[in-house]
């Protein structure tokens, strides 16, 4: 990975913690950090092009909220910002996932996607009213499909940029 990719990966990890721990209270700071990405990115045009993928992620989380899988204390603006940050990693620090087989992407999605939400649950950012194991099962199935799909869509959109 290049220096930019490592920087972007480490910045996203800090961004994730800021968004989840600070939630809506720190949303302005979180948004400013996203702005920094667009100042330093080597692929601004392509990054702007893939932003709609964040809407897909937000729609998935909205469905999970409406169906009672998630409960938030307040409408999670921070979660939308987190989706923007995440989709930006797909073409940079997580670009290597393009070379991974679909099966491995499915496993990675099931583990990492679910793990991210469980970490948010542990930090008190989200409640899981269905309980731990039903929520894990739903998230693992969902993310085993979502990650490979996002990787493919990101690649296609960036190729055309």
Phi and psi in radians as a Rosetta constraint file:
Dihedral C 1 N 2 CA 2 C 2 CIRCULARHARMONIC -1.373 0.35
Dihedral N 2 CA 2 C 2 N 3 CIRCULARHARMONIC 2.953 0.35
Dihedral C 2 N 3 CA 3 C 3 CIRCULARHARMONIC -1.043 0.35
Dihedral N 3 CA 3 C 3 N 4 CIRCULARHARMONIC -0.719 0.35
Dihedral C 3 N 4 CA 4 C 4 CIRCULARHARMONIC -1.061 0.35
Dihedral N 4 CA 4 C 4 N 5 CIRCULARHARMONIC -0.776 0.35
Dihedral C 4 N 5 CA 5 C 5 CIRCULARHARMONIC -1.111 0.35
Dihedral N 5 CA 5 C 5 N 6 CIRCULARHARMONIC -0.728 0.35
Dihedral C 5 N 6 CA 6 C 6 CIRCULARHARMONIC -1.124 0.35
Dihedral N 6 CA 6 C 6 N 7 CIRCULARHARMONIC -0.749 0.35
Dihedral C 6 N 7 CA 7 C 7 CIRCULARHARMONIC -1.076 0.35
Dihedral N 7 CA 7 C 7 N 8 CIRCULARHARMONIC -0.773 0.35
Dihedral C 7 N 8 CA 8 C 8 CIRCULARHARMONIC -1.144 0.35
Dihedral N 8 CA 8 C 8 N 9 CIRCULARHARMONIC -0.680 0.35
Dihedral C 8 N 9 CA 9 C 9 CIRCULARHARMONIC -1.126 0.35
Dihedral N 9 CA 9 C 9 N 10 CIRCULARHARMONIC -0.848 0.35
Dihedral C 9 N 10 CA 10 C 10 CIRCULARHARMONIC -1.130 0.35
Dihedral N 10 CA 10 C 10 N 11 CIRCULARHARMONIC -0.674 0.35
Dihedral C 10 N 11 CA 11 C 11 CIRCULARHARMONIC -1.111 0.35
Dihedral N 11 CA 11 C 11 N 12 CIRCULARHARMONIC -0.689 0.35
Dihedral C 11 N 12 CA 12 C 12 CIRCULARHARMONIC -1.144 0.35
Dihedral N 12 CA 12 C 12 N 13 CIRCULARHARMONIC -0.674 0.35
Dihedral C 12 N 13 CA 13 C 13 CIRCULARHARMONIC -1.066 0.35
Dihedral N 13 CA 13 C 13 N 14 CIRCULARHARMONIC -0.757 0.35
Dihedral C 13 N 14 CA 14 C 14 CIRCULARHARMONIC -1.145 0.35
Dihedral N 14 CA 14 C 14 N 15 CIRCULARHARMONIC -0.707 0.35
Dihedral C 14 N 15 CA 15 C 15 CIRCULARHARMONIC -1.048 0.35
Dihedral N 15 CA 15 C 15 N 16 CIRCULARHARMONIC -0.772 0.35
Dihedral C 15 N 16 CA 16 C 16 CIRCULARHARMONIC -1.038 0.35
Dihedral N 16 CA 16 C 16 N 17 CIRCULARHARMONIC -0.846 0.35
Dihedral C 16 N 17 CA 17 C 17 CIRCULARHARMONIC -1.097 0.35
Dihedral N 17 CA 17 C 17 N 18 CIRCULARHARMONIC -0.733 0.35
Dihedral C 17 N 18 CA 18 C 18 CIRCULARHARMONIC -1.082 0.35
Dihedral N 18 CA 18 C 18 N 19 CIRCULARHARMONIC -0.794 0.35
Dihedral C 18 N 19 CA 19 C 19 CIRCULARHARMONIC -1.140 0.35
Dihedral N 19 CA 19 C 19 N 20 CIRCULARHARMONIC -0.804 0.35
Dihedral C 19 N 20 CA 20 C 20 CIRCULARHARMONIC -1.299 0.35
Dihedral N 20 CA 20 C 20 N 21 CIRCULARHARMONIC -0.777 0.35
Dihedral C 20 N 21 CA 21 C 21 CIRCULARHARMONIC -1.272 0.35
Dihedral N 21 CA 21 C 21 N 22 CIRCULARHARMONIC -0.672 0.35
Dihedral C 21 N 22 CA 22 C 22 CIRCULARHARMONIC -1.507 0.35
Dihedral N 22 CA 22 C 22 N 23 CIRCULARHARMONIC -0.374 0.35
Dihedral C 22 N 23 CA 23 C 23 CIRCULARHARMONIC 0.815 0.35
Dihedral N 23 CA 23 C 23 N 24 CIRCULARHARMONIC -2.435 0.35
Dihedral C 23 N 24 CA 24 C 24 CIRCULARHARMONIC -1.157 0.35
Dihedral N 24 CA 24 C 24 N 25 CIRCULARHARMONIC -0.434 0.35
Dihedral C 24 N 25 CA 25 C 25 CIRCULARHARMONIC -1.048 0.35
Dihedral N 25 CA 25 C 25 N 26 CIRCULARHARMONIC -0.637 0.35
Dihedral C 25 N 26 CA 26 C 26 CIRCULARHARMONIC -1.867 0.35
Dihedral N 26 CA 26 C 26 N 27 CIRCULARHARMONIC 0.342 0.35
Dihedral C 26 N 27 CA 27 C 27 CIRCULARHARMONIC -1.085 0.35
Dihedral N 27 CA 27 C 27 N 28 CIRCULARHARMONIC -0.623 0.35
Dihedral C 27 N 28 CA 28 C 28 CIRCULARHARMONIC -1.112 0.35
Dihedral N 28 CA 28 C 28 N 29 CIRCULARHARMONIC -0.784 0.35
Dihedral C 28 N 29 CA 29 C 29 CIRCULARHARMONIC -1.106 0.35
Dihedral N 29 CA 29 C 29 N 30 CIRCULARHARMONIC -0.704 0.35
Dihedral C 29 N 30 CA 30 C 30 CIRCULARHARMONIC -1.072 0.35
Dihedral N 30 CA 30 C 30 N 31 CIRCULARHARMONIC -0.769 0.35
Dihedral C 30 N 31 CA 31 C 31 CIRCULARHARMONIC -1.123 0.35
Dihedral N 31 CA 31 C 31 N 32 CIRCULARHARMONIC -0.674 0.35
Dihedral C 31 N 32 CA 32 C 32 CIRCULARHARMONIC -1.102 0.35
Dihedral N 32 CA 32 C 32 N 33 CIRCULARHARMONIC -0.666 0.35
Dihedral C 32 N 33 CA 33 C 33 CIRCULARHARMONIC -1.133 0.35
Dihedral N 33 CA 33 C 33 N 34 CIRCULARHARMONIC -0.639 0.35
Dihedral C 33 N 34 CA 34 C 34 CIRCULARHARMONIC -1.086 0.35
Dihedral N 34 CA 34 C 34 N 35 CIRCULARHARMONIC -0.686 0.35
Dihedral C 34 N 35 CA 35 C 35 CIRCULARHARMONIC -1.039 0.35
Dihedral N 35 CA 35 C 35 N 36 CIRCULARHARMONIC -0.659 0.35
Dihedral C 35 N 36 CA 36 C 36 CIRCULARHARMONIC -1.065 0.35
Dihedral N 36 CA 36 C 36 N 37 CIRCULARHARMONIC -0.634 0.35
Dihedral C 36 N 37 CA 37 C 37 CIRCULARHARMONIC -0.974 0.35
Dihedral N 37 CA 37 C 37 N 38 CIRCULARHARMONIC -0.791 0.35
Dihedral C 37 N 38 CA 38 C 38 CIRCULARHARMONIC -1.256 0.35
Dihedral N 38 CA 38 C 38 N 39 CIRCULARHARMONIC -0.334 0.35
Dihedral C 38 N 39 CA 39 C 39 CIRCULARHARMONIC -1.308 0.35
Dihedral N 39 CA 39 C 39 N 40 CIRCULARHARMONIC -0.701 0.35
Dihedral C 39 N 40 CA 40 C 40 CIRCULARHARMONIC -1.728 0.35
Dihedral N 40 CA 40 C 40 N 41 CIRCULARHARMONIC -0.251 0.35
Dihedral C 40 N 41 CA 41 C 41 CIRCULARHARMONIC -1.091 0.35
Dihedral N 41 CA 41 C 41 N 42 CIRCULARHARMONIC 2.449 0.35
Dihedral C 41 N 42 CA 42 C 42 CIRCULARHARMONIC -1.404 0.35
Dihedral N 42 CA 42 C 42 N 43 CIRCULARHARMONIC -0.131 0.35
Dihedral C 42 N 43 CA 43 C 43 CIRCULARHARMONIC -2.287 0.35
Dihedral N 43 CA 43 C 43 N 44 CIRCULARHARMONIC 0.979 0.35
Dihedral C 43 N 44 CA 44 C 44 CIRCULARHARMONIC -0.992 0.35
Dihedral N 44 CA 44 C 44 N 45 CIRCULARHARMONIC -0.803 0.35
Dihedral C 44 N 45 CA 45 C 45 CIRCULARHARMONIC -1.062 0.35
Dihedral N 45 CA 45 C 45 N 46 CIRCULARHARMONIC -0.814 0.35
Dihedral C 45 N 46 CA 46 C 46 CIRCULARHARMONIC -1.156 0.35
Dihedral N 46 CA 46 C 46 N 47 CIRCULARHARMONIC -0.665 0.35
Dihedral C 46 N 47 CA 47 C 47 CIRCULARHARMONIC -1.102 0.35
Dihedral N 47 CA 47 C 47 N 48 CIRCULARHARMONIC -0.711 0.35
Dihedral C 47 N 48 CA 48 C 48 CIRCULARHARMONIC -1.127 0.35
Dihedral N 48 CA 48 C 48 N 49 CIRCULARHARMONIC -0.670 0.35
Dihedral C 48 N 49 CA 49 C 49 CIRCULARHARMONIC -1.092 0.35
Dihedral N 49 CA 49 C 49 N 50 CIRCULARHARMONIC -0.566 0.35
Dihedral C 49 N 50 CA 50 C 50 CIRCULARHARMONIC -1.574 0.35
Dihedral N 50 CA 50 C 50 N 51 CIRCULARHARMONIC -0.023 0.35
Dihedral C 50 N 51 CA 51 C 51 CIRCULARHARMONIC -1.040 0.35
Dihedral N 51 CA 51 C 51 N 52 CIRCULARHARMONIC -0.477 0.35
Dihedral C 51 N 52 CA 52 C 52 CIRCULARHARMONIC -1.106 0.35
Dihedral N 52 CA 52 C 52 N 53 CIRCULARHARMONIC -0.377 0.35
Dihedral C 52 N 53 CA 53 C 53 CIRCULARHARMONIC -1.092 0.35
Dihedral N 53 CA 53 C 53 N 54 CIRCULARHARMONIC -0.496 0.35
Dihedral C 53 N 54 CA 54 C 54 CIRCULARHARMONIC -1.113 0.35
Dihedral N 54 CA 54 C 54 N 55 CIRCULARHARMONIC -0.608 0.35
Dihedral C 54 N 55 CA 55 C 55 CIRCULARHARMONIC -1.112 0.35
Dihedral N 55 CA 55 C 55 N 56 CIRCULARHARMONIC -0.638 0.35
Dihedral C 55 N 56 CA 56 C 56 CIRCULARHARMONIC -1.066 0.35
Dihedral N 56 CA 56 C 56 N 57 CIRCULARHARMONIC -0.829 0.35
Dihedral C 56 N 57 CA 57 C 57 CIRCULARHARMONIC -1.090 0.35
Dihedral N 57 CA 57 C 57 N 58 CIRCULARHARMONIC -0.712 0.35
Dihedral C 57 N 58 CA 58 C 58 CIRCULARHARMONIC -1.122 0.35
Dihedral N 58 CA 58 C 58 N 59 CIRCULARHARMONIC -0.659 0.35
Dihedral C 58 N 59 CA 59 C 59 CIRCULARHARMONIC -1.120 0.35
Dihedral N 59 CA 59 C 59 N 60 CIRCULARHARMONIC -0.706 0.35
Dihedral C 59 N 60 CA 60 C 60 CIRCULARHARMONIC -1.073 0.35
Dihedral N 60 CA 60 C 60 N 61 CIRCULARHARMONIC -0.808 0.35
Dihedral C 60 N 61 CA 61 C 61 CIRCULARHARMONIC -1.150 0.35
Dihedral N 61 CA 61 C 61 N 62 CIRCULARHARMONIC -0.596 0.35
Dihedral C 61 N 62 CA 62 C 62 CIRCULARHARMONIC -1.110 0.35
Dihedral N 62 CA 62 C 62 N 63 CIRCULARHARMONIC -0.765 0.35
Dihedral C 62 N 63 CA 63 C 63 CIRCULARHARMONIC -1.081 0.35
Dihedral N 63 CA 63 C 63 N 64 CIRCULARHARMONIC -0.747 0.35
Dihedral C 63 N 64 CA 64 C 64 CIRCULARHARMONIC -1.115 0.35
Dihedral N 64 CA 64 C 64 N 65 CIRCULARHARMONIC -0.557 0.35
Dihedral C 64 N 65 CA 65 C 65 CIRCULARHARMONIC -1.306 0.35
Dihedral N 65 CA 65 C 65 N 66 CIRCULARHARMONIC -0.820 0.35
Dihedral C 65 N 66 CA 66 C 66 CIRCULARHARMONIC -1.100 0.35
Dihedral N 66 CA 66 C 66 N 67 CIRCULARHARMONIC -0.608 0.35
Dihedral C 66 N 67 CA 67 C 67 CIRCULARHARMONIC -1.486 0.35
Dihedral N 67 CA 67 C 67 N 68 CIRCULARHARMONIC 0.002 0.35
Dihedral C 67 N 68 CA 68 C 68 CIRCULARHARMONIC 1.516 0.35
Dihedral N 68 CA 68 C 68 N 69 CIRCULARHARMONIC 0.197 0.35
Dihedral C 68 N 69 CA 69 C 69 CIRCULARHARMONIC -1.300 0.35
Dihedral N 69 CA 69 C 69 N 70 CIRCULARHARMONIC -0.673 0.35
Dihedral C 69 N 70 CA 70 C 70 CIRCULARHARMONIC -2.012 0.35
Dihedral N 70 CA 70 C 70 N 71 CIRCULARHARMONIC 2.599 0.35
Dihedral C 70 N 71 CA 71 C 71 CIRCULARHARMONIC -2.355 0.35
Dihedral N 71 CA 71 C 71 N 72 CIRCULARHARMONIC 2.283 0.35
Dihedral C 71 N 72 CA 72 C 72 CIRCULARHARMONIC -2.020 0.35
Dihedral N 72 CA 72 C 72 N 73 CIRCULARHARMONIC 2.575 0.35
Dihedral C 72 N 73 CA 73 C 73 CIRCULARHARMONIC -1.145 0.35
Dihedral N 73 CA 73 C 73 N 74 CIRCULARHARMONIC -0.669 0.35
Dihedral C 73 N 74 CA 74 C 74 CIRCULARHARMONIC -2.394 0.35
Dihedral N 74 CA 74 C 74 N 75 CIRCULARHARMONIC 2.786 0.35
Dihedral C 74 N 75 CA 75 C 75 CIRCULARHARMONIC -0.984 0.35
Dihedral N 75 CA 75 C 75 N 76 CIRCULARHARMONIC 2.163 0.35
Dihedral C 75 N 76 CA 76 C 76 CIRCULARHARMONIC -1.474 0.35
Dihedral N 76 CA 76 C 76 N 77 CIRCULARHARMONIC 1.382 0.35
Dihedral C 76 N 77 CA 77 C 77 CIRCULARHARMONIC -0.972 0.35
Dihedral N 77 CA 77 C 77 N 78 CIRCULARHARMONIC -0.672 0.35
Dihedral C 77 N 78 CA 78 C 78 CIRCULARHARMONIC -1.028 0.35
Dihedral N 78 CA 78 C 78 N 79 CIRCULARHARMONIC -0.549 0.35
Dihedral C 78 N 79 CA 79 C 79 CIRCULARHARMONIC -1.237 0.35
Dihedral N 79 CA 79 C 79 N 80 CIRCULARHARMONIC -0.655 0.35
Dihedral C 79 N 80 CA 80 C 80 CIRCULARHARMONIC -1.099 0.35
Dihedral N 80 CA 80 C 80 N 81 CIRCULARHARMONIC -0.736 0.35
Dihedral C 80 N 81 CA 81 C 81 CIRCULARHARMONIC -1.112 0.35
Dihedral N 81 CA 81 C 81 N 82 CIRCULARHARMONIC -0.653 0.35
Dihedral C 81 N 82 CA 82 C 82 CIRCULARHARMONIC -1.113 0.35
Dihedral N 82 CA 82 C 82 N 83 CIRCULARHARMONIC -0.679 0.35
Dihedral C 82 N 83 CA 83 C 83 CIRCULARHARMONIC -1.096 0.35
Dihedral N 83 CA 83 C 83 N 84 CIRCULARHARMONIC -0.710 0.35
Dihedral C 83 N 84 CA 84 C 84 CIRCULARHARMONIC -1.062 0.35
Dihedral N 84 CA 84 C 84 N 85 CIRCULARHARMONIC -0.839 0.35
Dihedral C 84 N 85 CA 85 C 85 CIRCULARHARMONIC -1.047 0.35
Dihedral N 85 CA 85 C 85 N 86 CIRCULARHARMONIC -0.720 0.35
Dihedral C 85 N 86 CA 86 C 86 CIRCULARHARMONIC -1.131 0.35
Dihedral N 86 CA 86 C 86 N 87 CIRCULARHARMONIC -0.826 0.35
Dihedral C 86 N 87 CA 87 C 87 CIRCULARHARMONIC -1.136 0.35
Dihedral N 87 CA 87 C 87 N 88 CIRCULARHARMONIC -0.463 0.35
Dihedral C 87 N 88 CA 88 C 88 CIRCULARHARMONIC -1.214 0.35
Dihedral N 88 CA 88 C 88 N 89 CIRCULARHARMONIC -0.467 0.35
Dihedral C 88 N 89 CA 89 C 89 CIRCULARHARMONIC -1.245 0.35
Dihedral N 89 CA 89 C 89 N 90 CIRCULARHARMONIC -0.431 0.35
Dihedral C 89 N 90 CA 90 C 90 CIRCULARHARMONIC -1.066 0.35
Dihedral N 90 CA 90 C 90 N 91 CIRCULARHARMONIC -0.574 0.35
Dihedral C 90 N 91 CA 91 C 91 CIRCULARHARMONIC -1.687 0.35
Dihedral N 91 CA 91 C 91 N 92 CIRCULARHARMONIC 0.051 0.35
Dihedral C 91 N 92 CA 92 C 92 CIRCULARHARMONIC -2.227 0.35
Dihedral N 92 CA 92 C 92 N 93 CIRCULARHARMONIC -1.651 0.35
Dihedral C 92 N 93 CA 93 C 93 CIRCULARHARMONIC -1.206 0.35
Dihedral N 93 CA 93 C 93 N 94 CIRCULARHARMONIC -0.421 0.35
Dihedral C 93 N 94 CA 94 C 94 CIRCULARHARMONIC -1.806 0.35
Dihedral N 94 CA 94 C 94 N 95 CIRCULARHARMONIC 0.231 0.35
Dihedral C 94 N 95 CA 95 C 95 CIRCULARHARMONIC -0.996 0.35
Dihedral N 95 CA 95 C 95 N 96 CIRCULARHARMONIC -0.548 0.35
Dihedral C 95 N 96 CA 96 C 96 CIRCULARHARMONIC -1.055 0.35
Dihedral N 96 CA 96 C 96 N 97 CIRCULARHARMONIC -0.372 0.35
Dihedral C 96 N 97 CA 97 C 97 CIRCULARHARMONIC -1.122 0.35
Dihedral N 97 CA 97 C 97 N 98 CIRCULARHARMONIC -0.305 0.35
Dihedral C 97 N 98 CA 98 C 98 CIRCULARHARMONIC -1.090 0.35
Dihedral N 98 CA 98 C 98 N 99 CIRCULARHARMONIC -0.467 0.35
Dihedral C 98 N 99 CA 99 C 99 CIRCULARHARMONIC -1.588 0.35
Dihedral N 99 CA 99 C 99 N 100 CIRCULARHARMONIC 0.013 0.35
Dihedral C 99 N 100 CA 100 C 100 CIRCULARHARMONIC -1.582 0.35
Dihedral N 100 CA 100 C 100 N 101 CIRCULARHARMONIC 2.504 0.35
Dihedral C 100 N 101 CA 101 C 101 CIRCULARHARMONIC -1.106 0.35
Dihedral N 101 CA 101 C 101 N 102 CIRCULARHARMONIC 2.731 0.35
Dihedral C 101 N 102 CA 102 C 102 CIRCULARHARMONIC -1.015 0.35
Dihedral N 102 CA 102 C 102 N 103 CIRCULARHARMONIC -0.726 0.35
Dihedral C 102 N 103 CA 103 C 103 CIRCULARHARMONIC -1.080 0.35
Dihedral N 103 CA 103 C 103 N 104 CIRCULARHARMONIC -0.735 0.35
Dihedral C 103 N 104 CA 104 C 104 CIRCULARHARMONIC -1.206 0.35
Dihedral N 104 CA 104 C 104 N 105 CIRCULARHARMONIC -0.616 0.35
Dihedral C 104 N 105 CA 105 C 105 CIRCULARHARMONIC -1.101 0.35
Dihedral N 105 CA 105 C 105 N 106 CIRCULARHARMONIC -0.696 0.35
Dihedral C 105 N 106 CA 106 C 106 CIRCULARHARMONIC -1.096 0.35
Dihedral N 106 CA 106 C 106 N 107 CIRCULARHARMONIC -0.772 0.35
Dihedral C 106 N 107 CA 107 C 107 CIRCULARHARMONIC -1.149 0.35
Dihedral N 107 CA 107 C 107 N 108 CIRCULARHARMONIC -0.764 0.35
Dihedral C 107 N 108 CA 108 C 108 CIRCULARHARMONIC -1.057 0.35
Dihedral N 108 CA 108 C 108 N 109 CIRCULARHARMONIC -0.786 0.35
Dihedral C 108 N 109 CA 109 C 109 CIRCULARHARMONIC -1.065 0.35
Dihedral N 109 CA 109 C 109 N 110 CIRCULARHARMONIC -0.799 0.35
Dihedral C 109 N 110 CA 110 C 110 CIRCULARHARMONIC -1.053 0.35
Dihedral N 110 CA 110 C 110 N 111 CIRCULARHARMONIC -0.712 0.35
Dihedral C 110 N 111 CA 111 C 111 CIRCULARHARMONIC -1.408 0.35
Dihedral N 111 CA 111 C 111 N 112 CIRCULARHARMONIC -0.915 0.35
Dihedral C 111 N 112 CA 112 C 112 CIRCULARHARMONIC -1.284 0.35
Dihedral N 112 CA 112 C 112 N 113 CIRCULARHARMONIC -0.751 0.35
Dihedral C 112 N 113 CA 113 C 113 CIRCULARHARMONIC -1.085 0.35
Dihedral N 113 CA 113 C 113 N 114 CIRCULARHARMONIC -0.842 0.35
Dihedral C 113 N 114 CA 114 C 114 CIRCULARHARMONIC -1.091 0.35
Dihedral N 114 CA 114 C 114 N 115 CIRCULARHARMONIC -0.758 0.35
Dihedral C 114 N 115 CA 115 C 115 CIRCULARHARMONIC -1.049 0.35
Dihedral N 115 CA 115 C 115 N 116 CIRCULARHARMONIC -0.644 0.35
Dihedral C 115 N 116 CA 116 C 116 CIRCULARHARMONIC -1.118 0.35
Dihedral N 116 CA 116 C 116 N 117 CIRCULARHARMONIC -0.775 0.35
Dihedral C 116 N 117 CA 117 C 117 CIRCULARHARMONIC -1.192 0.35
Dihedral N 117 CA 117 C 117 N 118 CIRCULARHARMONIC -0.648 0.35
Dihedral C 117 N 118 CA 118 C 118 CIRCULARHARMONIC -1.156 0.35
Dihedral N 118 CA 118 C 118 N 119 CIRCULARHARMONIC -0.628 0.35
Dihedral C 118 N 119 CA 119 C 119 CIRCULARHARMONIC -1.125 0.35
Dihedral N 119 CA 119 C 119 N 120 CIRCULARHARMONIC -0.717 0.35
Dihedral C 119 N 120 CA 120 C 120 CIRCULARHARMONIC -1.082 0.35
Dihedral N 120 CA 120 C 120 N 121 CIRCULARHARMONIC -0.673 0.35
Dihedral C 120 N 121 CA 121 C 121 CIRCULARHARMONIC -1.108 0.35
Dihedral N 121 CA 121 C 121 N 122 CIRCULARHARMONIC -0.779 0.35
Dihedral C 121 N 122 CA 122 C 122 CIRCULARHARMONIC -1.087 0.35
Dihedral N 122 CA 122 C 122 N 123 CIRCULARHARMONIC -0.568 0.35
Dihedral C 122 N 123 CA 123 C 123 CIRCULARHARMONIC -1.477 0.35
Dihedral N 123 CA 123 C 123 N 124 CIRCULARHARMONIC 0.015 0.35
Dihedral C 123 N 124 CA 124 C 124 CIRCULARHARMONIC 1.427 0.35
Dihedral N 124 CA 124 C 124 N 125 CIRCULARHARMONIC 0.255 0.35
Dihedral C 124 N 125 CA 125 C 125 CIRCULARHARMONIC -1.415 0.35
Dihedral N 125 CA 125 C 125 N 126 CIRCULARHARMONIC -0.397 0.35
Dihedral C 125 N 126 CA 126 C 126 CIRCULARHARMONIC -2.556 0.35
Dihedral N 126 CA 126 C 126 N 127 CIRCULARHARMONIC 2.577 0.35
Dihedral C 126 N 127 CA 127 C 127 CIRCULARHARMONIC -1.843 0.35
Dihedral N 127 CA 127 C 127 N 128 CIRCULARHARMONIC 2.614 0.35
Dihedral C 127 N 128 CA 128 C 128 CIRCULARHARMONIC -2.059 0.35
Dihedral N 128 CA 128 C 128 N 129 CIRCULARHARMONIC 1.452 0.35
Dihedral C 128 N 129 CA 129 C 129 CIRCULARHARMONIC -1.136 0.35
Dihedral N 129 CA 129 C 129 N 130 CIRCULARHARMONIC -0.353 0.35
Dihedral C 129 N 130 CA 130 C 130 CIRCULARHARMONIC -1.359 0.35
Dihedral N 130 CA 130 C 130 N 131 CIRCULARHARMONIC -0.210 0.35
Dihedral C 130 N 131 CA 131 C 131 CIRCULARHARMONIC 1.788 0.35
Dihedral N 131 CA 131 C 131 N 132 CIRCULARHARMONIC 2.936 0.35
Dihedral C 131 N 132 CA 132 C 132 CIRCULARHARMONIC -1.104 0.35
Dihedral N 132 CA 132 C 132 N 133 CIRCULARHARMONIC -1.046 0.35
Dihedral C 132 N 133 CA 133 C 133 CIRCULARHARMONIC -1.165 0.35
Dihedral N 133 CA 133 C 133 N 134 CIRCULARHARMONIC -0.742 0.35
Dihedral C 133 N 134 CA 134 C 134 CIRCULARHARMONIC -1.059 0.35
Dihedral N 134 CA 134 C 134 N 135 CIRCULARHARMONIC -0.671 0.35
Dihedral C 134 N 135 CA 135 C 135 CIRCULARHARMONIC -1.156 0.35
Dihedral N 135 CA 135 C 135 N 136 CIRCULARHARMONIC -0.745 0.35
Dihedral C 135 N 136 CA 136 C 136 CIRCULARHARMONIC -1.046 0.35
Dihedral N 136 CA 136 C 136 N 137 CIRCULARHARMONIC -0.789 0.35
Dihedral C 136 N 137 CA 137 C 137 CIRCULARHARMONIC -1.072 0.35
Dihedral N 137 CA 137 C 137 N 138 CIRCULARHARMONIC -0.835 0.35
Dihedral C 137 N 138 CA 138 C 138 CIRCULARHARMONIC -1.061 0.35
Dihedral N 138 CA 138 C 138 N 139 CIRCULARHARMONIC -0.836 0.35
Dihedral C 138 N 139 CA 139 C 139 CIRCULARHARMONIC -1.148 0.35
Dihedral N 139 CA 139 C 139 N 140 CIRCULARHARMONIC -0.689 0.35
Dihedral C 139 N 140 CA 140 C 140 CIRCULARHARMONIC -1.124 0.35
Dihedral N 140 CA 140 C 140 N 141 CIRCULARHARMONIC -0.768 0.35
Dihedral C 140 N 141 CA 141 C 141 CIRCULARHARMONIC -1.113 0.35
Dihedral N 141 CA 141 C 141 N 142 CIRCULARHARMONIC -0.820 0.35
Dihedral C 141 N 142 CA 142 C 142 CIRCULARHARMONIC -1.047 0.35
Dihedral N 142 CA 142 C 142 N 143 CIRCULARHARMONIC -0.859 0.35
Dihedral C 142 N 143 CA 143 C 143 CIRCULARHARMONIC -1.273 0.35
Dihedral N 143 CA 143 C 143 N 144 CIRCULARHARMONIC -0.372 0.35
Dihedral C 143 N 144 CA 144 C 144 CIRCULARHARMONIC -1.219 0.35
Dihedral N 144 CA 144 C 144 N 145 CIRCULARHARMONIC -0.368 0.35
Dihedral C 144 N 145 CA 145 C 145 CIRCULARHARMONIC -1.688 0.35
Dihedral N 145 CA 145 C 145 N 146 CIRCULARHARMONIC -0.717 0.35
Dihedral C 145 N 146 CA 146 C 146 CIRCULARHARMONIC -1.140 0.35
Dihedral N 146 CA 146 C 146 N 147 CIRCULARHARMONIC -0.789 0.35
Dihedral C 146 N 147 CA 147 C 147 CIRCULARHARMONIC -1.099 0.35
Dihedral N 147 CA 147 C 147 N 148 CIRCULARHARMONIC -0.876 0.35
Dihedral C 147 N 148 CA 148 C 148 CIRCULARHARMONIC -1.031 0.35
Dihedral N 148 CA 148 C 148 N 149 CIRCULARHARMONIC -0.654 0.35
Dihedral C 148 N 149 CA 149 C 149 CIRCULARHARMONIC -1.145 0.35
Dihedral N 149 CA 149 C 149 N 150 CIRCULARHARMONIC -0.783 0.35
Dihedral C 149 N 150 CA 150 C 150 CIRCULARHARMONIC -1.109 0.35
Dihedral N 150 CA 150 C 150 N 151 CIRCULARHARMONIC -0.698 0.35
Dihedral C 150 N 151 CA 151 C 151 CIRCULARHARMONIC -1.077 0.35
Dihedral N 151 CA 151 C 151 N 152 CIRCULARHARMONIC -0.789 0.35
Dihedral C 151 N 152 CA 152 C 152 CIRCULARHARMONIC -1.153 0.35
Dihedral N 152 CA 152 C 152 N 153 CIRCULARHARMONIC -0.757 0.35
Dihedral C 152 N 153 CA 153 C 153 CIRCULARHARMONIC -1.139 0.35
Dihedral N 153 CA 153 C 153 N 154 CIRCULARHARMONIC -0.713 0.35
Dihedral C 153 N 154 CA 154 C 154 CIRCULARHARMONIC -1.059 0.35
Dihedral N 154 CA 154 C 154 N 155 CIRCULARHARMONIC -0.800 0.35
Dihedral C 154 N 155 CA 155 C 155 CIRCULARHARMONIC -1.060 0.35
Dihedral N 155 CA 155 C 155 N 156 CIRCULARHARMONIC -0.789 0.35
Dihedral C 155 N 156 CA 156 C 156 CIRCULARHARMONIC -1.120 0.35
Dihedral N 156 CA 156 C 156 N 157 CIRCULARHARMONIC -0.784 0.35
Dihedral C 156 N 157 CA 157 C 157 CIRCULARHARMONIC -1.162 0.35
Dihedral N 157 CA 157 C 157 N 158 CIRCULARHARMONIC -0.674 0.35
Dihedral C 157 N 158 CA 158 C 158 CIRCULARHARMONIC -1.265 0.35
Dihedral N 158 CA 158 C 158 N 159 CIRCULARHARMONIC -0.535 0.35
Dihedral C 158 N 159 CA 159 C 159 CIRCULARHARMONIC -1.136 0.35
Dihedral N 159 CA 159 C 159 N 160 CIRCULARHARMONIC -0.606 0.35
Dihedral C 159 N 160 CA 160 C 160 CIRCULARHARMONIC -1.477 0.35
Dihedral N 160 CA 160 C 160 N 161 CIRCULARHARMONIC -0.143 0.35
